[in-house]
Amino acid sequence: MITRIFEVQGHEGQQVSMGLTVPSVQPTGEWACAVQISAGNETPQHSVAYGEDPLQALLLGVQLASILLRDVERRMGWRLLWFGSTDWGLGV
């Protein structure tokens, strides 16, 4: 799993993690990239992005992760930082 850890602004020691799997081909022929978001004491969120090829599945997985991270910010009232910046470097 490919991971990235985010700090929570104003909450010393609190972190949110994002994980993406390497895309894998499914029995249907499409490709899947699993996404996991772990925030605080919440149960980790699991989702899957599908694409026609591995690159599309990975790019859609990154987009999905970004959406889920913004949802964490909204629900928890947090501001997530990566190396002190609100630019998470996800390119989406």
C-alpha positions in Angstrom: 0.0 0.0 0.0 1.2 3.5 -0.9 0.6 5.8 2.1 0.7 9.5 3.0 0.3 10.9 6.5 -1.3 14.3 7.2 -1.0 16.4 10.3 -4.0 18.0 11.8 -3.6 21.8 12.3 -4.0 22.8 16.0 -4.2 19.2 17.2 -0.6 18.2 18.3 0.1 14.5 17.5 -3.2 13.9 15.7 -2.8 12.4 12.2 -4.8 11.2 9.2 -3.5 8.6 6.9 -4.3 7.9 3.3 -3.5 4.6 1.6 -3.8 3.5 -2.0 -3.2 0.0 -3.3 -1.3 -0.7 -6.6 -4.1 -1.2 -9.2 -5.1 -4.8 -9.9 -7.1 -6.2 -12.7 -10.5 -7.5 -11.8 -12.3 -10.6 -13.2 -14.5 -8.2 -15.2 -11.4 -6.8 -16.9 -11.5 -3.4 -15.3 -8.8 -2.2 -12.9 -9.3 -1.4 -9.2 -7.3 0.8 -6.8 -8.4 0.5 -3.2 -8.4 3.7 -1.1 -8.3 3.8 2.7 -8.6 6.9 4.9 -7.9 6.6 8.7 -8.8 9.6 10.8 -8.6 9.8 14.6 -10.6 7.2 16.4 -13.0 6.7 13.5 -13.3 3.4 11.7 -11.2 3.6 8.6 -13.0 4.4 5.4 -12.6 1.9 2.5 -13.5 2.7 -1.1 -12.4 1.5 -4.5 -11.8 3.5 -7.7 -12.1 1.6 -11.0 -10.6 2.4 -14.4 -10.1 0.9 -17.8 -6.4 0.5 -17.3 -4.1 0.7 -14.2 -3.1 4.3 -14.7 -6.7 5.5 -14.9 -7.6 3.4 -11.7 -4.6 5.0 -9.9 -5.5 8.6 -10.9 -9.1 8.1 -10.0 -8.0 6.6 -6.7 -6.0 9.7 -5.9 -9.0 11.9 -6.8 -11.2 9.8 -4.6 -8.8 10.0 -1.7 -8.7 13.8 -2.1 -12.5 13.9 -1.9 -12.5 11.6 1.2 -9.9 13.7 2.9 -11.9 16.9 2.3 -14.9 15.1 3.8 -12.7 14.3 6.9 -11.9 18.0 7.2 -15.6 18.9 7.0 -16.9 16.3 9.4 -14.2 16.6 12.0 -13.7 20.4 11.7 -10.0 19.9 11.0 -7.5 21.4 8.7 -5.2 18.8 7.2 -1.6 19.7 6.5 1.2 17.9 4.5 4.7 19.3 5.5 2.9 22.3 7.1 1.0 23.1 3.9 -2.7 22.8 2.9 -1.4 21.8 -0.6 -1.4 18.1 -0.2 0.7 17.5 -3.3 -1.9 15.2 -4.8 -2.1 17.0 -8.1 -5.9 16.8 -8.5 
